[in-house]
Amino acid sequence: MFSEDQLERLRSYPDIGRDDLIRYFTLTPADVAFIDPGRGRDASDRLGLAVQLATLPWRGFVPDEVTAAPPVPPPSK
């Protein structure tokens, strides 16, 4: 159904601009409460959950390679 190129794009993260990074990857107080370590999650679980919570509204799905999330772009001048 999909070409290899299309599948690769669906499995990974595209580049993201600073404005969209702030818009989608700033957690709400409800997100932070959900990720709270008091729920028995260790640091890596909390980070992965945070990335997934931010990615879903941005992309509409979570790519297979969550560890390939883009780095923070440099501040605009």
Beta strands, then each sheet from edge to edge (+ up, - down):
end
